[in-house]
C-alpha cells in the first residue's frame, strides 16, 4: 500500500540510480521512532543490522547519506505525504 503511493516519487533523472522510495520511507520511520538526526540515521543504518533489515538493505548494500534522506523528507512534505 505504501509502495504504491511512494513509487510515483521515484526520480528518473540522469546520474546515479535513485534509492527505492520504500527504503527511504522506512528509514524515515526509524528516524522518527528513535529521535535521530539525518546524520545519526545515516550512521545507524550503516551500523545496526536491525535498522538495515527493517529498511530492506542487505549487508553489502550502501546506505543513503543524510542529504538523500533530507531531500526525500522534503519531497514527502511537498507532496503532502508526510502527514
mmCIF file as gemmi writes it, N, C-alpha and C atoms, coordinates in Angstrom:
data_model
loop_
_atom_site.group_PDB
_atom_site.id
_atom_site.type_symbol
_atom_site.label_atom_id
_atom_site.label_alt_id
_atom_site.label_comp_id
_atom_site.label_asym_id
_atom_site.label_entity_id
_atom_site.label_seq_id
_atom_site.pdbx_PDB_ins_code
_atom_site.Cartn_x
_atom_site.Cartn_y
_atom_site.Cartn_z
_atom_site.occupancy
_atom_site.B_iso_or_equiv
_atom_site.pdbx_formal_charge
_atom_site.auth_seq_id
_atom_site.auth_asym_id
_atom_site.pdbx_PDB_model_num
ATOM 1 N N . UNK Axp A 1 ? 0.827 -1.198 0 1 0 ? 1 A 1
ATOM 2 C CA . UNK Axp A 1 ? 0 0 0 1 0 ? 1 A 1
ATOM 3 C C . UNK Axp A 1 ? 0.871 1.262 0 1 0 ? 1 A 1
ATOM 4 N N . UNK Axp A 2 ? 1.862 1.301 0.864 1 0 ? 2 A 1
ATOM 5 C CA . UNK Axp A 2 ? 2.76 2.446 0.896 1 0 ? 2 A 1
ATOM 6 C C . UNK Axp A 2 ? 3.586 2.528 -0.38 1 0 ? 2 A 1
ATOM 7 N N . UNK Axp A 3 ? 4.019 1.376 -0.843 1 0 ? 3 A 1
ATOM 8 C CA . UNK Axp A 3 ? 4.858 1.341 -2.032 1 0 ? 3 A 1
ATOM 9 C C . UNK Axp A 3 ? 4.142 1.937 -3.236 1 0 ? 3 A 1
ATOM 10 N N . UNK Axp A 4 ? 2.863 1.672 -3.343 1 0 ? 4 A 1
ATOM 11 C CA . UNK Axp A 4 ? 2.086 2.202 -4.461 1 0 ? 4 A 1
ATOM 12 C C . UNK Axp A 4 ? 2.055 3.731 -4.414 1 0 ? 4 A 1
ATOM 13 N N . UNK Axp A 5 ? 1.886 4.287 -3.223 1 0 ? 5 A 1
ATOM 14 C CA . UNK Axp A 5 ? 1.885 5.741 -3.057 1 0 ? 5 A 1
ATOM 15 C C . UNK Axp A 5 ? 3.256 6.351 -3.318 1 0 ? 5 A 1
ATOM 16 N N . UNK Axp A 6 ? 4.287 5.67 -2.844 1 0 ? 6 A 1
ATOM 17 C CA . UNK Axp A 6 ? 5.637 6.226 -2.898 1 0 ? 6 A 1
ATOM 18 C C . UNK Axp A 6 ? 6.32 6.063 -4.25 1 0 ? 6 A 1
ATOM 19 N N . UNK Axp A 7 ? 5.931 5.084 -5.038 1 0 ? 7 A 1
ATOM 20 C CA . UNK Axp A 7 ? 6.607 4.829 -6.319 1 0 ? 7 A 1
ATOM 21 C C . UNK Axp A 7 ? 6.502 5.992 -7.297 1 0 ? 7 A 1
ATOM 22 N N . UNK Axp A 8 ? 5.487 6.816 -7.151 1 0 ? 8 A 1
ATOM 23 C CA . UNK Axp A 8 ? 5.373 7.972 -8.048 1 0 ? 8 A 1
ATOM 24 C C . UNK Axp A 8 ? 6.439 9.022 -7.756 1 0 ? 8 A 1
ATOM 25 N N . UNK Axp A 9 ? 7.13 8.888 -6.616 1 0 ? 9 A 1
ATOM 26 C CA . UNK Axp A 9 ? 8.173 9.838 -6.232 1 0 ? 9 A 1
ATOM 27 C C . UNK Axp A 9 ? 9.539 9.453 -6.773 1 0 ? 9 A 1
ATOM 28 N N . UNK Axp A 10 ? 9.64 8.325 -7.429 1 0 ? 10 A 1
ATOM 29 C CA . UNK Axp A 10 ? 10.923 7.833 -7.941 1 0 ? 10 A 1
ATOM 30 C C . UNK Axp A 10 ? 11.494 8.834 -8.94 1 0 ? 10 A 1
ATOM 31 N N . UNK Axp A 11 ? 12.755 9.175 -8.724 1 0 ? 11 A 1
ATOM 32 C CA . UNK Axp A 11 ? 13.443 10.136 -9.588 1 0 ? 11 A 1
ATOM 33 C C . UNK Axp A 11 ? 13.985 9.411 -10.809 1 0 ? 11 A 1
ATOM 34 N N . UNK Axp A 12 ? 13.606 9.863 -11.967 1 0 ? 12 A 1
ATOM 35 C CA . UNK Axp A 12 ? 14.069 9.218 -13.183 1 0 ? 12 A 1
ATOM 36 C C . UNK Axp A 12 ? 15.115 10.038 -13.915 1 0 ? 12 A 1
ATOM 37 N N . UNK Axp A 13 ? 15.73 10.986 -13.231 1 0 ? 13 A 1
ATOM 38 C CA . UNK Axp A 13 ? 16.698 11.869 -13.864 1 0 ? 13 A 1
ATOM 39 C C . UNK Axp A 13 ? 18.033 11.195 -14.114 1 0 ? 13 A 1
ATOM 40 N N . UNK Axp A 14 ? 18.958 11.954 -14.727 1 0 ? 14 A 1
ATOM 41 C CA . UNK Axp A 14 ? 20.284 11.409 -15.015 1 0 ? 14 A 1
ATOM 42 C C . UNK Axp A 14 ? 21.096 11.236 -13.735 1 0 ? 14 A 1
ATOM 43 N N . UNK Axp A 15 ? 22.189 10.498 -13.849 1 0 ? 15 A 1
ATOM 44 C CA . UNK Axp A 15 ? 23.055 10.299 -12.683 1 0 ? 15 A 1
ATOM 45 C C . UNK Axp A 15 ? 22.866 8.923 -12.089 1 0 ? 15 A 1
ATOM 46 N N . UNK Axp A 16 ? 23.228 8.826 -10.826 1 0 ? 16 A 1
ATOM 47 C CA . UNK Axp A 16 ? 23.115 7.557 -10.118 1 0 ? 16 A 1
ATOM 48 C C . UNK Axp A 16 ? 21.672 7.084 -10.023 1 0 ? 16 A 1
ATOM 49 N N . UNK Axp A 17 ? 21.489 5.796 -9.963 1 0 ? 17 A 1
ATOM 50 C CA . UNK Axp A 17 ? 20.137 5.246 -9.804 1 0 ? 17 A 1
ATOM 51 C C . UNK Axp A 17 ? 19.55 5.724 -8.478 1 0 ? 17 A 1
ATOM 52 N N . UNK Axp A 18 ? 18.286 6.052 -8.501 1 0 ? 18 A 1
ATOM 53 C CA . UNK Axp A 18 ? 17.613 6.557 -7.31 1 0 ? 18 A 1
ATOM 54 C C . UNK Axp A 18 ? 17.401 5.442 -6.291 1 0 ? 18 A 1
ATOM 55 N N . UNK Axp A 19 ? 17.361 5.835 -5.037 1 0 ? 19 A 1
ATOM 56 C CA . UNK Axp A 19 ? 17.043 4.885 -3.972 1 0 ? 19 A 1
ATOM 57 C C . UNK Axp A 19 ? 15.575 4.506 -4.08 1 0 ? 19 A 1
ATOM 58 N N . UNK Axp A 20 ? 15.226 3.267 -3.797 1 0 ? 20 A 1
ATOM 59 C CA . UNK Axp A 20 ? 13.807 2.898 -3.789 1 0 ? 20 A 1
ATOM 60 C C . UNK Axp A 20 ? 13.079 3.724 -2.724 1 0 ? 20 A 1
ATOM 61 N N . UNK Axp A 21 ? 11.97 4.357 -3.09 1 0 ? 21 A 1
ATOM 62 C CA . UNK Axp A 21 ? 11.257 5.204 -2.135 1 0 ? 21 A 1
ATOM 63 C C . UNK Axp A 21 ? 10.847 4.476 -0.861 1 0 ? 21 A 1
ATOM 64 N N . UNK Axp A 22 ? 10.521 3.195 -0.957 1 0 ? 22 A 1
ATOM 65 C CA . UNK Axp A 22 ? 10.103 2.46 0.235 1 0 ? 22 A 1
ATOM 66 C C . UNK Axp A 22 ? 11.257 2.317 1.232 1 0 ? 22 A 1
ATOM 67 N N . UNK Axp A 23 ? 12.47 2.146 0.745 1 0 ? 23 A 1
ATOM 68 C CA . UNK Axp A 23 ? 13.649 2.068 1.619 1 0 ? 23 A 1
ATOM 69 C C . UNK Axp A 23 ? 13.821 3.385 2.375 1 0 ? 23 A 1
ATOM 70 N N . UNK Axp A 24 ? 13.704 4.486 1.662 1 0 ? 24 A 1
ATOM 71 C CA . UNK Axp A 24 ? 13.861 5.797 2.287 1 0 ? 24 A 1
ATOM 72 C C . UNK Axp A 24 ? 12.734 6.076 3.273 1 0 ? 24 A 1
ATOM 73 N N . UNK Axp A 25 ? 11.527 5.685 2.933 1 0 ? 25 A 1
ATOM 74 C CA . UNK Axp A 25 ? 10.389 5.879 3.829 1 0 ? 25 A 1
ATOM 75 C C . UNK Axp A 25 ? 10.578 5.093 5.125 1 0 ? 25 A 1
ATOM 76 N N . UNK Axp A 26 ? 11.006 3.848 5.002 1 0 ? 26 A 1
ATOM 77 C CA . UNK Axp A 26 ? 11.244 3.031 6.194 1 0 ? 26 A 1
ATOM 78 C C . UNK Axp A 26 ? 12.362 3.626 7.042 1 0 ? 26 A 1
ATOM 79 N N . UNK Axp A 27 ? 13.376 4.18 6.401 1 0 ? 27 A 1
ATOM 80 C CA . UNK Axp A 27 ? 14.464 4.823 7.138 1 0 ? 27 A 1
ATOM 81 C C . UNK Axp A 27 ? 13.93 6.028 7.916 1 0 ? 27 A 1
ATOM 82 N N . UNK Axp A 28 ? 13.049 6.813 7.3 1 0 ? 28 A 1
ATOM 83 C CA . UNK Axp A 28 ? 12.476 7.962 7.992 1 0 ? 28 A 1
ATOM 84 C C . UNK Axp A 28 ? 11.578 7.535 9.143 1 0 ? 28 A 1
ATOM 85 N N . UNK Axp A 29 ? 10.932 6.39 9.019 1 0 ? 29 A 1
ATOM 86 C CA . UNK Axp A 29 ? 10.151 5.855 10.15 1 0 ? 29 A 1
ATOM 87 C C . UNK Axp A 29 ? 11.067 5.557 11.329 1 0 ? 29 A 1
ATOM 88 N N . UNK Axp A 30 ? 12.194 4.924 11.056 1 0 ? 30 A 1
ATOM 89 C CA . UNK Axp A 30 ? 13.166 4.641 12.117 1 0 ? 30 A 1
ATOM 90 C C . UNK Axp A 30 ? 13.665 5.934 12.75 1 0 ? 30 A 1
ATOM 91 N N . UNK Axp A 31 ? 13.921 6.923 11.92 1 0 ? 31 A 1
ATOM 92 C CA . UNK Axp A 31 ? 14.394 8.209 12.418 1 0 ? 31 A 1
ATOM 93 C C . UNK Axp A 31 ? 13.39 8.816 13.384 1 0 ? 31 A 1
ATOM 94 N N . UNK Axp A 32 ? 12.133 8.753 13.014 1 0 ? 32 A 1
ATOM 95 C CA . UNK Axp A 32 ? 11.082 9.308 13.855 1 0 ? 32 A 1
ATOM 96 C C . UNK Axp A 32 ? 10.933 8.525 15.166 1 0 ? 32 A 1
ATOM 97 N N . UNK Axp A 33 ? 10.973 7.212 15.077 1 0 ? 33 A 1
ATOM 98 C CA . UNK Axp A 33 ? 10.806 6.369 16.264 1 0 ? 33 A 1
ATOM 99 C C . UNK Axp A 33 ? 11.942 6.515 17.266 1 0 ? 33 A 1
ATOM 100 N N . UNK Axp A 34 ? 13.151 6.717 16.757 1 0 ? 34 A 1
ATOM 101 C CA . UNK Axp A 34 ? 14.322 6.771 17.631 1 0 ? 34 A 1
ATOM 102 C C . UNK Axp A 34 ? 14.849 8.189 17.863 1 0 ? 34 A 1
ATOM 103 N N . UNK Axp A 35 ? 14.184 9.191 17.298 1 0 ? 35 A 1
ATOM 104 C CA . UNK Axp A 35 ? 14.58 10.575 17.513 1 0 ? 35 A 1
ATOM 105 C C . UNK Axp A 35 ? 15.977 10.898 17.016 1 0 ? 35 A 1
ATOM 106 N N . UNK Axp A 36 ? 16.292 10.436 15.815 1 0 ? 36 A 1
ATOM 107 C CA . UNK Axp A 36 ? 17.633 10.611 15.258 1 0 ? 36 A 1
ATOM 108 C C . UNK Axp A 36 ? 17.687 11.787 14.288 1 0 ? 36 A 1
ATOM 109 N N . UNK Axp A 37 ? 18.833 12.428 14.219 1 0 ? 37 A 1
ATOM 110 C CA . UNK Axp A 37 ? 19.064 13.434 13.182 1 0 ? 37 A 1
ATOM 111 C C . UNK Axp A 37 ? 19.349 12.688 11.871 1 0 ? 37 A 1
ATOM 112 N N . UNK Axp A 38 ? 19.444 13.423 10.783 1 0 ? 38 A 1
ATOM 113 C CA . UNK Axp A 38 ? 19.747 12.794 9.489 1 0 ? 38 A 1
ATOM 114 C C . UNK Axp A 38 ? 21.106 12.103 9.521 1 0 ? 38 A 1
ATOM 115 N N . UNK Axp A 39 ? 22.098 12.762 10.101 1 0 ? 39 A 1
ATOM 116 C CA . UNK Axp A 39 ? 23.438 12.173 10.178 1 0 ? 39 A 1
ATOM 117 C C . UNK Axp A 39 ? 23.45 10.949 11.103 1 0 ? 39 A 1
ATOM 118 N N . UNK Axp A 40 ? 22.724 11.017 12.209 1 0 ? 40 A 1
ATOM 119 C CA . UNK Axp A 40 ? 22.65 9.87 13.123 1 0 ? 40 A 1
ATOM 120 C C . UNK Axp A 40 ? 21.945 8.693 12.461 1 0 ? 40 A 1
ATOM 121 N N . UNK Axp A 41 ? 20.924 8.978 11.664 1 0 ? 41 A 1
ATOM 122 C CA . UNK Axp A 41 ? 20.222 7.912 10.943 1 0 ? 41 A 1
ATOM 123 C C . UNK Axp A 41 ? 21.148 7.25 9.929 1 0 ? 41 A 1
ATOM 124 N N . UNK Axp A 42 ? 21.901 8.051 9.204 1 0 ? 42 A 1
ATOM 125 C CA . UNK Axp A 42 ? 22.856 7.501 8.244 1 0 ? 42 A 1
ATOM 126 C C . UNK Axp A 42 ? 23.838 6.571 8.958 1 0 ? 42 A 1
ATOM 127 N N . UNK Axp A 43 ? 24.353 7.015 10.083 1 0 ? 43 A 1
ATOM 128 C CA . UNK Axp A 43 ? 25.297 6.204 10.849 1 0 ? 43 A 1
ATOM 129 C C . UNK Axp A 43 ? 24.639 4.923 11.376 1 0 ? 43 A 1
ATOM 130 N N . UNK Axp A 44 ? 23.418 5.039 11.885 1 0 ? 44 A 1
ATOM 131 C CA . UNK Axp A 44 ? 22.712 3.872 12.425 1 0 ? 44 A 1
ATOM 132 C C . UNK Axp A 44 ? 22.409 2.849 11.328 1 0 ? 44 A 1
ATOM 133 N N . UNK Axp A 45 ? 22.05 3.321 10.14 1 0 ? 45 A 1
ATOM 134 C CA . UNK Axp A 45 ? 21.794 2.4 9.03 1 0 ? 45 A 1
ATOM 135 C C . UNK Axp A 45 ? 23.067 1.656 8.629 1 0 ? 45 A 1
ATOM 136 N N . UNK Axp A 46 ? 24.186 2.304 8.779 1 0 ? 46 A 1
ATOM 137 C CA . UNK Axp A 46 ? 25.457 1.658 8.462 1 0 ? 46 A 1
ATOM 138 C C . UNK Axp A 46 ? 25.953 0.733 9.552 1 0 ? 46 A 1
ATOM 139 N N . UNK Axp A 47 ? 25.427 0.911 10.761 1 0 ? 47 A 1
ATOM 140 C CA . UNK Axp A 47 ? 25.952 0.211 11.926 1 0 ? 47 A 1
ATOM 141 C C . UNK Axp A 47 ? 25.031 -0.875 12.491 1 0 ? 47 A 1
ATOM 142 N N . UNK Axp A 48 ? 23.751 -0.679 12.417 1 0 ? 48 A 1
ATOM 143 C CA . UNK Axp A 48 ? 22.802 -1.588 13.079 1 0 ? 48 A 1
ATOM 144 C C . UNK Axp A 48 ? 22.145 -2.545 12.086 1 0 ? 48 A 1
ATOM 145 N N . UNK Axp A 49 ? 22.321 -3.806 12.348 1 0 ? 49 A 1
ATOM 146 C CA . UNK Axp A 49 ? 21.734 -4.835 11.495 1 0 ? 49 A 1
ATOM 147 C C . UNK Axp A 49 ? 20.206 -4.752 11.5 1 0 ? 49 A 1
ATOM 148 N N . UNK Axp A 50 ? 19.628 -4.489 12.654 1 0 ? 50 A 1
ATOM 149 C CA . UNK Axp A 50 ? 18.169 -4.419 12.751 1 0 ? 50 A 1
ATOM 150 C C . UNK Axp A 50 ? 17.616 -3.262 11.907 1 0 ? 50 A 1
ATOM 151 N N . UNK Axp A 51 ? 18.317 -2.129 11.86 1 0 ? 51 A 1
ATOM 152 C CA . UNK Axp A 51 ? 17.882 -1 11.041 1 0 ? 51 A 1
ATOM 153 C C . UNK Axp A 51 ? 17.982 -1.358 9.563 1 0 ? 51 A 1
ATOM 154 N N . UNK Axp A 52 ? 19.083 -2.001 9.192 1 0 ? 52 A 1
ATOM 155 C CA . UNK Axp A 52 ? 19.264 -2.418 7.795 1 0 ? 52 A 1
ATOM 156 C C . UNK Axp A 52 ? 18.149 -3.369 7.362 1 0 ? 52 A 1
ATOM 157 N N . UNK Axp A 53 ? 17.875 -4.335 8.207 1 0 ? 53 A 1
ATOM 158 C CA . UNK Axp A 53 ? 16.857 -5.333 7.877 1 0 ? 53 A 1
ATOM 159 C C . UNK Axp A 53 ? 15.49 -4.673 7.719 1 0 ? 53 A 1
ATOM 160 N N . UNK Axp A 54 ? 15.135 -3.793 8.658 1 0 ? 54 A 1
ATOM 161 C CA . UNK Axp A 54 ? 13.837 -3.125 8.587 1 0 ? 54 A 1
ATOM 162 C C . UNK Axp A 54 ? 13.707 -2.284 7.316 1 0 ? 54 A 1
ATOM 163 N N . UNK Axp A 55 ? 14.776 -1.564 6.972 1 0 ? 55 A 1
ATOM 164 C CA . UNK Axp A 55 ? 14.725 -0.69 5.798 1 0 ? 55 A 1
ATOM 165 C C . UNK Axp A 55 ? 14.79 -1.465 4.484 1 0 ? 55 A 1
ATOM 166 N N . UNK Axp A 56 ? 15.204 -2.723 4.537 1 0 ? 56 A 1
ATOM 167 C CA . UNK Axp A 56 ? 15.302 -3.523 3.321 1 0 ? 56 A 1
ATOM 168 C C . UNK Axp A 56 ? 16.672 -3.452 2.67 1 0 ? 56 A 1
ATOM 169 N N . UNK Axp A 57 ? 17.695 -3.175 3.466 1 0 ? 57 A 1
ATOM 170 C CA . UNK Axp A 57 ? 19.062 -3.106 2.957 1 0 ? 57 A 1
ATOM 171 C C . UNK Axp A 57 ? 19.825 -4.368 3.333 1 0 ? 57 A 1
ATOM 172 N N . UNK Axp A 58 ? 20.579 -4.896 2.408 1 0 ? 58 A 1
ATOM 173 C CA . UNK Axp A 58 ? 21.408 -6.06 2.678 1 0 ? 58 A 1
ATOM 174 C C . UNK Axp A 58 ? 22.721 -5.647 3.325 1 0 ? 58 A 1
ATOM 175 N N . UNK Axp A 59 ? 23.478 -6.631 3.765 1 0 ? 59 A 1
ATOM 176 C CA . UNK Axp A 59 ? 24.756 -6.36 4.419 1 0 ? 59 A 1
ATOM 177 C C . UNK Axp A 59 ? 25.758 -5.675 3.5 1 0 ? 59 A 1
ATOM 178 N N . UNK Axp A 60 ? 25.709 -5.978 2.221 1 0 ? 60 A 1
ATOM 179 C CA . UNK Axp A 60 ? 26.654 -5.409 1.26 1 0 ? 60 A 1
ATOM 180 C C . UNK Axp A 60 ? 26.155 -4.112 0.626 1 0 ? 60 A 1
ATOM 181 N N . UNK Axp A 61 ? 24.914 -3.74 0.905 1 0 ? 61 A 1
ATOM 182 C CA . UNK Axp A 61 ? 24.346 -2.521 0.313 1 0 ? 61 A 1
ATOM 183 C C . UNK Axp A 61 ? 24.922 -1.274 0.973 1 0 ? 61 A 1
ATOM 184 N N . UNK Axp A 62 ? 25.085 -0.24 0.167 1 0 ? 62 A 1
ATOM 185 C CA . UNK Axp A 62 ? 25.44 1.049 0.741 1 0 ? 62 A 1
ATOM 186 C C . UNK Axp A 62 ? 24.2 1.635 1.404 1 0 ? 62 A 1
ATOM 187 N N . UNK Axp A 63 ? 24.389 2.65 2.213 1 0 ? 63 A 1
ATOM 188 C CA . UNK Axp A 63 ? 23.247 3.287 2.877 1 0 ? 63 A 1
ATOM 189 C C . UNK Axp A 63 ? 23.07 4.691 2.315 1 0 ? 63 A 1
ATOM 190 N N . UNK Axp A 64 ? 21.831 5.173 2.294 1 0 ? 64 A 1
ATOM 191 C CA . UNK Axp A 64 ? 21.618 6.547 1.814 1 0 ? 64 A 1
ATOM 192 C C . UNK Axp A 64 ? 22.277 7.541 2.767 1 0 ? 64 A 1
ATOM 193 N N . UNK Axp A 65 ? 22.884 8.571 2.2 1 0 ? 65 A 1
ATOM 194 C CA . UNK Axp A 65 ? 23.517 9.555 3.073 1 0 ? 65 A 1
ATOM 195 C C . UNK Axp A 65 ? 22.482 10.566 3.577 1 0 ? 65 A 1
ATOM 196 N N . UNK Axp A 66 ? 22.925 11.418 4.492 1 0 ? 66 A 1
ATOM 197 C CA . UNK Axp A 66 ? 21.997 12.329 5.165 1 0 ? 66 A 1
ATOM 198 C C . UNK Axp A 66 ? 21.332 13.315 4.204 1 0 ? 66 A 1
ATOM 199 N N . UNK Axp A 67 ? 21.999 13.676 3.112 1 0 ? 67 A 1
ATOM 200 C CA . UNK Axp A 67 ? 21.38 14.607 2.17 1 0 ? 67 A 1
ATOM 201 C C . UNK Axp A 67 ? 20.256 13.935 1.385 1 0 ? 67 A 1
ATOM 202 N N . UNK Axp A 68 ? 20.422 12.673 1.053 1 0 ? 68 A 1
ATOM 203 C CA . UNK Axp A 68 ? 19.367 11.922 0.364 1 0 ? 68 A 1
ATOM 204 C C . UNK Axp A 68 ? 18.138 11.823 1.263 1 0 ? 68 A 1
ATOM 205 N N . UNK Axp A 69 ? 18.367 11.521 2.528 1 0 ? 69 A 1
ATOM 206 C CA . UNK Axp A 69 ? 17.266 11.395 3.482 1 0 ? 69 A 1
ATOM 207 C C . UNK Axp A 69 ? 16.537 12.728 3.656 1 0 ? 69 A 1
ATOM 208 N N . UNK Axp A 70 ? 17.294 13.799 3.735 1 0 ? 70 A 1
ATOM 209 C CA . UNK Axp A 70 ? 16.695 15.132 3.89 1 0 ? 70 A 1
ATOM 210 C C . UNK Axp A 70 ? 15.885 15.521 2.658 1 0 ? 70 A 1
ATOM 211 N N . UNK Axp A 71 ? 16.438 15.292 1.473 1 0 ? 71 A 1
ATOM 212 C CA . UNK Axp A 71 ? 15.716 15.62 0.239 1 0 ? 71 A 1
ATOM 213 C C . UNK Axp A 71 ? 14.439 14.795 0.109 1 0 ? 71 A 1
ATOM 214 N N . UNK Axp A 72 ? 14.507 13.52 0.504 1 0 ? 72 A 1
ATOM 215 C CA . UNK Axp A 72 ? 13.317 12.674 0.403 1 0 ? 72 A 1
ATOM 216 C C . UNK Axp A 72 ? 12.237 13.172 1.373 1 0 ? 72 A 1
ATOM 217 N N . UNK Axp A 73 ? 12.625 13.558 2.583 1 0 ? 73 A 1
ATOM 218 C CA . UNK Axp A 73 ? 11.658 14.081 3.544 1 0 ? 73 A 1
ATOM 219 C C . UNK Axp A 73 ? 11.001 15.346 2.984 1 0 ? 73 A 1
ATOM 220 N N . UNK Axp A 74 ? 11.81 16.224 2.399 1 0 ? 74 A 1
ATOM 221 C CA . UNK Axp A 74 ? 11.272 17.45 1.802 1 0 ? 74 A 1
ATOM 222 C C . UNK Axp A 74 ? 10.323 17.136 0.652 1 0 ? 74 A 1
ATOM 223 N N . UNK Axp A 75 ? 10.629 16.109 -0.119 1 0 ? 75 A 1
ATOM 224 C CA . UNK Axp A 75 ? 9.75 15.683 -1.202 1 0 ? 75 A 1
ATOM 225 C C . UNK Axp A 75 ? 8.412 15.179 -0.652 1 0 ? 75 A 1
ATOM 226 N N . UNK Axp A 76 ? 8.467 14.4 0.413 1 0 ? 76 A 1
ATOM 227 C CA . UNK Axp A 76 ? 7.235 13.922 1.038 1 0 ? 76 A 1
ATOM 228 C C . UNK Axp A 76 ? 6.39 15.084 1.546 1 0 ? 76 A 1
ATOM 229 N N . UNK Axp A 77 ? 7.034 16.046 2.175 1 0 ? 77 A 1
ATOM 230 C CA . UNK Axp A 77 ? 6.317 17.219 2.674 1 0 ? 77 A 1
ATOM 231 C C . UNK Axp A 77 ? 5.699 17.982 1.514 1 0 ? 77 A 1
ATOM 232 N N . UNK Axp A 78 ? 6.454 18.177 0.454 1 0 ? 78 A 1
ATOM 233 C CA . UNK Axp A 78 ? 5.96 18.886 -0.72 1 0 ? 78 A 1
ATOM 234 C C . UNK Axp A 78 ? 4.766 18.223 -1.387 1 0 ? 78 A 1
ATOM 235 N N . UNK Axp A 79 ? 4.728 16.899 -1.324 1 0 ? 79 A 1
ATOM 236 C CA . UNK Axp A 79 ? 3.624 16.139 -1.929 1 0 ? 79 A 1
ATOM 237 C C . UNK Axp A 79 ? 2.472 15.92 -0.955 1 0 ? 79 A 1
ATOM 238 N N . UNK Axp A 80 ? 2.628 16.411 0.278 1 0 ? 80 A 1
ATOM 239 C CA . UNK Axp A 80 ? 1.584 16.237 1.288 1 0 ? 80 A 1
ATOM 240 C C . UNK Axp A 80 ? 1.473 14.826 1.816 1 0 ? 80 A 1
ATOM 241 N N . UNK Axp A 81 ? 2.548 14.053 1.724 1 0 ? 81 A 1
ATOM 242 C CA . UNK Axp A 81 ? 2.528 12.651 2.15 1 0 ? 81 A 1
ATOM 243 C C . UNK Axp A 81 ? 3.163 12.427 3.515 1 0 ? 81 A 1
ATOM 244 N N . UNK Axp A 82 ? 3.759 13.451 4.089 1 0 ? 82 A 1
ATOM 245 C CA . UNK Axp A 82 ? 4.435 13.271 5.368 1 0 ? 82 A 1
ATOM 246 C C . UNK Axp A 82 ? 3.441 13.081 6.507 1 0 ? 82 A 1
ATOM 247 N N . UNK Axp A 83 ? 2.294 13.67 6.376 1 0 ? 83 A 1
ATOM 248 C CA . UNK Axp A 83 ? 1.269 13.553 7.415 1 0 ? 83 A 1
ATOM 249 C C . UNK Axp A 83 ? 0.731 12.154 7.469 1 0 ? 83 A 1
